[in-house]
Amino acid sequence: MTLPRPVGAFAMRPDVLPTAFTPDLIERLGARLELLTAPGGDPHIGLDHPRIAEVSVLITSWECPRLDAPVLDRLPRLRAVIHAAGSIRHHVTEEVWRRGIAVSSAADANADPVADYTAAVITLGLKRVLFLAHRYAGGHFPKFAERTGADGRVVGVVGASRIGRRVIRRLVAAGHRVLVADPYLAAADAAELGAQPLDLDEVCRRSDVLTIHAPALPETRHLINGDRLKLLRDGALVVNTARGSLVDTEALIAECAAGRIDAVLDVTDPEPLPPGHPLFLLPNVLVTPHVGGVQGSEIRRLGAYATADVERFTSGEPLLGEVKLEDLPRLA
C-alpha cells in the first residue's frame, strides 16, 4: 500500500521557479510531494488556494510572503520551510520555530559563487584593472603599472561567515597571507582556515586588501567607518560583497576620490545607487549591480539544494541547510 505524499507548495517570485527548479528537479519533488497548483496547472498559488491548509512543506525563494503568525495560521499543517535562496532572515519570524516548523536555507549553494566573485575581483583589483583601463583610454600606456600586483599582498577578511570562510580558503590556496577579524571565531578555527586572527583595527592597519563578509545588523552598520578607512595602507583595496550598510559610503567616497585607496563594490548603500552617483564617477572604483551571488544558469544550484533537503526531510534525515532560531540574529 502506497502512503499518500505530503502536500507541498511553492511560494516565490514567478520568474524564479522555472529557473531554479528545472524539469528534472520538479520530477524529484513530485516523487516526494503532492505539489499544489492553481487552475491550469500553474504552480504559483496564493494563500486563498482551497487546499492551502493542507500544505506541510513550503518551498520558498525570493519575494515569498513573510511567514508571520497570520500567514502561519492559514498553514496549520506546515512542518517545513525549504528556502531556495540565501538568507531567509527577512522571510521568517520567530513564530515559525515556536510552532515546531523546520527551516532550511540554500545559503551554502549561494556562497560559492560569491566567494568565486570575491577572489576574482581581488585579483583584478590588485592589478588595478579598471583604473588602468581608464588611463589607457585616455592615451596613457605605462611600461610598468604602479601599485599593482598580487605577490606579497596581505588580505584582511572581515567576518568568518559562511562566505568569509570560503574566501579565506581560496586566498590561502592562492598563496596570500590572510588576516581575519571576527569576534566569534575561535583561534583553533582560524588556524584550521590558515588565517591569523586579529582585532578589526589591526586588520585594517596591516591589510593591502580589506574584503567584507560580516552580516548586516544594527551593530555592524558603518562597521568600516571613516576612522577605519584611514587606517588602511596607501594603495589599499576595499572589496564589499556583503551588504552596503557595513561601509560608510561618504567616507569611502572621500578616500577613493583622494586616490589613496581603490574599491570594488557589489553592494552599496543605498542600493541601487541613483544615476550619476559619485561612486560611478571615480576611475578607481568598480560598482557592480549585486551580481556576486547566483545568477542566470547558477540559480539552478538553489533549486537543487532545496530539492535535496525536501528529500531529506521526507525521509526523516537531518536537513543540510538547517537554520535554527538561535542562528537568526547572525544571519545576513
N, C-alpha and C positions, 0 to 999 in steps of 0.2 A: 504494500500500500504506500503510495506516494504522499508525503506530508505536504500540506499547502505551503507555498513560498510566502515569506513575509512580504508585506506591501511596501513598495518604495516609491519615491517621487523625486524629481529634480526641482531645484529652486535656484535659478541663476539667470544672468542676462542671456537673452535668446541666442545671440551670435556665438556665445562661448560654448554651448553644449555640443554642436556638431564638430567643433574644432578640438575640444578636449576629449570627447567621447566618440571615437571613430566606430564604425560598424562592428569591428571585432570586439571592442570593449562593451558596446551595448549588448552584444550577444552574451558575453560573460556575465554581465549584470543580470540579464534576463534569465539566466540559468539559476540565479540565486534569489531574485526578487520578482514579484509581480509589479511591474512598473506601471504606474497610473499614467493615463494620457487624457487629453481633452478630446472633445468630439473631432473626428477626422484623423485621430492618431497623433495629434500634436503633443509632444512630451512636456511642453510648458503648461503647467496647471497653476491655478490660483488657490487661495485659501477657501474659495467658495465651491471647490470641487465637491461633488456629492459624497465622495469616499475619503475625503481628506482626514477624517478622524481615524481611519484605519492605518494610516502610514506609520510604520515602525522604523524605517530607515530613510532619512532625508539626505540627499546628495546635493550639496550646495557649492557655490562658487561666487565670483564677483557679482555684486548687486543683488544678493539674496536678501530676503526680508530679515530684519533684526529679530532674533529669537528671544523676545521678552515674554513676560507672563501671559498677556492677552493672546499672543500668537501660539504659545505652547498650550494654552487652554483648548485650542482648536485641534491640537495634535496629542490627544490623551494617551495614545499607544506608542508614541515616539520613544525609541530606545537608543538610537544612534544618529549623530550628525557627522557625516563624512564630507569634509570640505576640500573640494578640488581646486585649491588655491593656496596662497601663502598664509599670511596672518589671518586668523579668524577673530581677532580681538574685537573688531567693530561689528561683528555679526552675531555674537552670542552675549548672553548675560549670565550672571551667577545662577539665575533660576534654572538654567539648563542642568547644571551639576546637582542642584538641590533636588531635582526630580529624578536623579539617577540615570541621566542620559549620557551615554559615552560620546566623546568628541574626538575626532581625528582631523588633522590638517596635513595637506601635501606640501608643507613648507620645505621639507627636505628636497622635494623634486624641484622646487623653485630656487634652492640655494646654489646648486652647481652652476647654472647659467650666470647668476650674479657674481659668483667667485671668479668664473672664467672672464667675465667682462672686466672685473676689477683688476685682475692680474694683467689683462691685455692693455688697459688704459694706463696702468702704472708703467709698463714698458714703453708705450707711446709717449707718455708724459715725460719720462726721464730722457727721451730723445728730443723733447720739446717740438714734437712734430707739427702741431698746429701753429705755434709761434713762428717756427722757421718757414712753414708754408706761406704764411702771410708775408714774411720778409722776402721770400723768393718771388712771390707775385709782384712785389714792389721793386724787383730788379737786383736784390742782394743775394749773391750766391757765395756763401762763405766756404773757404777751403777747410776750415775746422770750426765746427759749431761750438760756441762757448756754453758752459754749464749743461752739457749733455752727457749721456751715457749712464749705464746701469751698474757698472763694476764698482764694487766697494761702497755702494749706497746702503744706507740704513733705512729700513721701513718700520714705521710705528703703526701698530694696529690698535684702534680704539674700539674695544668691545670684542671679547672672545665668544661671540654669539655663534649660532649655527653657521652663518655665512662667514663671520670673522675667523672661525677655526679653519674653514676650508681655504680662505685666503692665505692664512698663515702657512698651511701645508704647501700650497702652491709656491709661495715666496721662498720658503726654506728649500724646496726642491730645486728652485731656480738659482740657489746659491746666495740669496740675500741674508744679511743679518737682520733679524726681526725682533723688535721690542713690542710688548703688549701692555696695554693699560686696561685693567678690568678688576674692580674691587671684589668680584665674586669668583675670580679664577684662582684655584689652588696652585701653589708653587709646583706640585708634582704634575699637575695637568699642563702647566706652561712648559715644564721640562719635556714632557712627552711630545708636545707640539713642536719643540725646538725653538721656543721664543723666550726672551728674557723679560720677566715681569717687572714693571716699574710704575711709579705713580704717573698720572697723566701729564703733569707739568714737566717731569723729567723726560718722558717720551717725546713731548713737543721739542724740548731743547736739543735732543740728540738725533732727531729724525731728519732725513732728507726727503722722505715721503711720509705723509700722515694720511692713512686711509681709515674711514669711519664706518663702524659696523655696530653701533650701540642702538638700543631701542629708543623710540620717541616717547618719552614720558615727561610729565611736568618738571621733574628734577633734572632732566637732560636737555631741556630747551637751552639753546645757545651754550651747550657744553664747550664747544670750540668758539670762544668769545674773542674779543679784541686782544685781551691780555695774552691769551694762549697763542693766538696767531703771531703775536710779536715775539714769542719765544722761539718760533721756528727759525731755522738757519736761512740765511740769504740763499735764494735759488731753490727753496723747498717746493714740493708739490703737495697740494691738498686734494684728496680724492674723496668724494662723498657719494656712495651708492646706498645709503641707509635711508635717512629722512632729512628733508631740508631744514627742519626746525633745529637740528643739532648744531648748526653753524649760524653765527651772527652774520647775516648777509651783508649788511652795510660795512661791517669791519672787514669782511673778506674782500669786498669791492675796493676798499681803501688800500689794502695791502697789495692786491693784484694790480691796481691802477698805478701804484708806485713802481711796479716792475720788480718788486722784491721777491714775490712768490708767484707760482702758477697754480691753476686749479682745473680739475676735471670734475664736473658735477652732473650726475644723472638724476638728482633730486634737488629741488630748490624750495625756498620759502620767500614768496608764495609760489605755489605750483598750480597751474602753469604760470610762467612769467609773462607779463604783458609785452606786446611788441615794442621794440626799442629800449628794453630794459638794459641798464649799464652792463650787466654780465654778458650780454650778447655782443657788446661793442669792444670788449677787451681782447686783444690779439693773443694773450697768454691764458685765456680761459676757454675751455670747451664745455658747452652745456648740451646735454642730450636729453630727449623727452621721456625719461623714466623707462628706458628700454633694457636695463640690465637684467631684469627677471625674464621669465619665459616669454617668448614672442613667437608668433607665427607657428611654424611646424613644431616648436618646442612645447606648445601648450598641451599637446597630447600627453606629455610626461605627467601633467597634473591628473588627467583622467585615468591614466594607467595606475598611478599611485593610489588614487581614490578607489578604483576598482579592486585593487589588491586588498585594500582594507575592508571593503564590503565583503569580499570573500572570506577574509579572516574573521570578521565579526559574525557572519552567518555560520561559520564553522566553530565558533567558540574559542578562537585563538586571540592572543593579545594583538592590539592594533599597532601597526608600525609607526603611525604618526599620532599616537595618543596625546591629547592635550588635557592636562589636569587643571583643576581650579586654581591651585597654587601657582601654576605657570602663568596665569592670565596677566598679572601686573607687569611681568617682564617681557611680554610679547611685543613685537614691533607694531 
